[in-house]
Amino acid sequence: MFEEVILPCRGHKMEAEVFPALRAAFFRKDLEPLGDLVRRTGTEDAPMKEALDQDYQAIRNHILHGQIDYTGDGPLPEHWKQFIDRETNYYDWRHPKWAMDAEKFVIDIAVRAAAIKDWDARVRTENRTVDGVVNLLLEIKEQSKAAAPLVDKFLEGMPEWLQHNNAFTGGYLTEEEVGRLLVILRGERETLSTSLKTKGLLPGWIDKLERAKGAGIGLTWTVL
């Protein structure tokens, strides 16, 4: 049985620095922003530094060897190309190595690097439930217009070209967005606590947002 886990991330860094640098590399063949980002990312963790250097070299090799294939006004990678044959839609679900290497770079520089000691990745509930965090968030989206855009971003906000078939994560929130969502849910907590079918998970999710807000981090998620 799969279970969603919530992880700290450097959401603002991902959005403002990492994604633009990767776009420049993959879709303009400009490696300088990515190389500069790696050089500016200080770390005293030798294995982490080695991992980032390896990630950069893997991406560099993809660029230099012309392995990036994409179509559309995009960037729209080939592995997301939609073939239309009358009324049948077919998606090519290959796992391009360049997309997986880009995702590993994102994880290393913005997720692993944001790890917090004693962080509990699971959203706890007092009573056992078959519902998961995704179920909770989808319900919140339906019932809270204010929260809906932030829920969408958390569930599926990663750039399309990182979403290969076995991608690690679907979305994220920046540090500022964590605070915004927390304010919204605190204000609507009483109503949501009575109307949600998944209300047993709500306190644990709000606690997770409070912990992230206190630590000054963003959030992302995956499944185990």
C-alpha positions in Angstrom: 0.0 0.0 0.0 1.4 3.4 -1.0 1.6 6.2 1.6 2.2 9.8 0.9 5.1 11.4 2.7 5.7 15.2 3.1 9.3 16.5 2.7 11.0 19.8 3.3 12.3 21.6 0.2 13.8 24.9 -0.8 10.8 25.9 -2.7 11.7 29.4 -3.6 15.2 28.3 -4.7 13.6 25.7 -6.9 11.2 28.1 -8.5 13.5 31.2 -8.8 16.8 29.5 -9.6 16.7 25.8 -10.3 13.9 25.5 -12.8 15.0 28.6 -14.9 18.6 27.2 -15.0 17.4 23.8 -16.2 15.2 25.4 -18.8 18.1 27.4 -20.1 20.2 24.3 -20.3 17.7 22.0 -21.9 15.8 24.3 -24.2 18.3 27.0 -25.1 21.5 24.9 -24.7 22.8 27.5 -22.3 24.7 25.7 -19.5 26.1 28.8 -17.8 23.2 29.5 -15.4 23.2 25.9 -14.2 27.0 25.8 -13.8 26.8 29.1 -11.9 24.0 27.7 -9.6 26.1 24.7 -8.8 29.2 26.8 -8.0 27.1 29.1 -5.8 25.5 26.3 -3.8 27.8 26.0 -0.9 27.8 22.8 1.1 30.1 21.4 3.7 28.6 17.9 3.0 31.2 16.3 0.7 28.9 13.5 -0.6 26.3 16.1 -1.4 28.7 18.3 -3.2 29.9 15.3 -5.2 26.3 14.3 -6.0 25.6 17.9 -7.4 28.7 17.8 -9.5 27.7 14.4 -10.9 24.2 15.7 -11.6 25.6 18.7 -13.5 28.0 16.5 -15.5 25.1 14.2 -16.5 23.0 17.1 -17.6 25.9 18.7 -19.5 26.5 15.4 -21.3 22.8 15.3 -22.5 23.1 18.9 -23.8 26.5 18.4 -25.5 25.4 15.1 -27.1 22.1 16.4 -28.4 19.9 14.0 -26.5 17.1 16.4 -25.8 14.1 15.9 -28.1 11.0 18.1 -27.7 8.2 19.5 -29.8 5.6 22.2 -29.6 5.5 25.7 -28.4 6.8 24.3 -25.2 9.1 23.2 -24.1 7.1 20.1 -24.7 9.5 17.0 -24.6 9.0 14.1 -26.9 8.0 11.8 -24.1 4.9 13.9 -23.5 4.0 14.1 -27.2 0.3 13.3 -27.9 -0.5 11.4 -31.0 -4.1 11.8 -32.2 -5.6 9.1 -34.3 -9.2 9.9 -34.9 -10.8 9.6 -31.4 -7.9 7.8 -29.8 -5.3 9.6 -27.7 -2.0 7.9 -27.2 0.8 9.1 -24.9 4.4 7.9 -25.2 5.3 7.0 -21.7 9.0 6.5 -22.2 11.3 7.5 -19.4 13.9 9.8 -21.0 17.2 9.7 -19.1 17.6 13.5 -19.4 14.3 14.0 -17.6 15.3 11.6 -14.8 18.7 13.3 -14.4 17.1 16.7 -14.2 14.8 15.5 -11.5 17.7 14.0 -9.6 19.4 17.4 -9.7 16.2 19.1 -8.3 16.0 16.5 -5.5 19.6 16.8 -4.5 19.8 20.6 -4.6 16.4 21.5 -3.2 15.0 18.5 -1.3 17.9 16.5 0.1 19.7 19.8 0.9 16.6 21.0 2.9 16.4 17.9 5.2 15.6 18.7 8.8 16.7 16.5 11.7 13.8 14.5 13.3 11.4 15.5 10.6 8.3 13.2 10.5 7.4 12.8 6.9 4.0 11.2 7.5 0.8 13.0 8.4 -0.4 11.4 11.5 -3.9 10.8 12.6 -5.3 9.6 16.0 -7.5 7.0 14.3 -6.5 4.6 11.5 -7.9 5.6 8.1 -7.6 4.4 4.6 -7.6 8.0 3.3 -4.4 9.7 2.4 -3.1 13.2 2.2 -4.0 13.5 -1.5 -7.7 12.6 -0.6 -7.6 15.3 2.1 -6.2 17.9 -0.2 -8.7 17.1 -3.0 -11.5 17.6 -0.5 -10.0 20.9 0.7 -9.7 22.0 -2.9 -13.4 21.4 -3.5 -14.5 23.2 -0.3 -12.1 26.1 -0.1 -11.7 28.5 -3.1 -8.9 30.3 -1.3 -6.9 27.1 -0.8 -7.6 25.6 -4.2 -4.7 27.2 -6.3 -2.1 26.3 -3.6 -3.5 22.7 -3.4 -3.2 22.4 -7.1 0.4 23.6 -7.0 1.3 21.2 -4.2 -0.2 18.2 -6.0 1.0 18.8 -9.5 3.1 22.0 -9.7 6.4 20.6 -11.0 7.3 21.6 -14.6 5.7 19.3 -17.1 9.0 18.2 -18.5 10.1 16.7 -15.1 7.0 14.5 -15.0 8.2 11.2 -16.4 6.2 8.1 -15.6 8.0 7.2 -12.3 8.7 10.8 -11.2 9.6 11.3 -7.5 7.3 14.2 -6.9 4.3 16.0 -8.4 4.4 19.5 -6.8 5.6 21.8 -4.1 5.0 25.0 -2.2 7.5 27.8 -1.6 8.2 29.0 1.9 5.9 31.9 1.4 3.1 29.7 0.0 3.4 27.4 3.1 2.5 30.4 5.2 -0.4 31.4 3.0 -1.9 28.0 3.0 -1.5 27.8 6.8 -3.4 31.1 7.3 -6.2 29.9 5.1 -6.6 26.6 6.8 -6.4 28.1 10.3 -9.2 30.5 9.3 -11.4 27.7 7.8 -10.5 25.0 10.3 -13.7 24.9 12.2 -15.8 24.6 9.0 -13.5 22.0 7.4 -13.4 20.0 10.6 -17.1 19.3 10.3 -17.5 19.0 6.5 -14.5 17.0 5.3 -14.8 13.2 5.1 -11.1 13.1 5.6 -11.2 15.5 8.6 -9.1 13.1 10.7 -6.1 14.0 8.7 -6.6 17.8 8.9 -4.9 18.4 12.3 -1.8 16.5 11.1 -1.6 18.4 7.9 -2.0 21.7 9.7 0.7 20.6 12.1 3.0 19.8 9.1 2.4 23.3 7.7 3.1 24.9 11.1 6.4 23.0 11.4 7.5 24.0 7.9 6.5 27.6 8.6 8.5 27.7 11.8 11.5 26.2 10.1 11.2 28.6 7.1 11.0 25.9 4.5 8.9 24.9 1.6 7.2 21.5 1.2 7.0 18.8 -1.5 5.8 15.2 -1.4 6.2 11.7 -2.8 4.9 8.2 -2.1 6.5 5.2 -0.4 
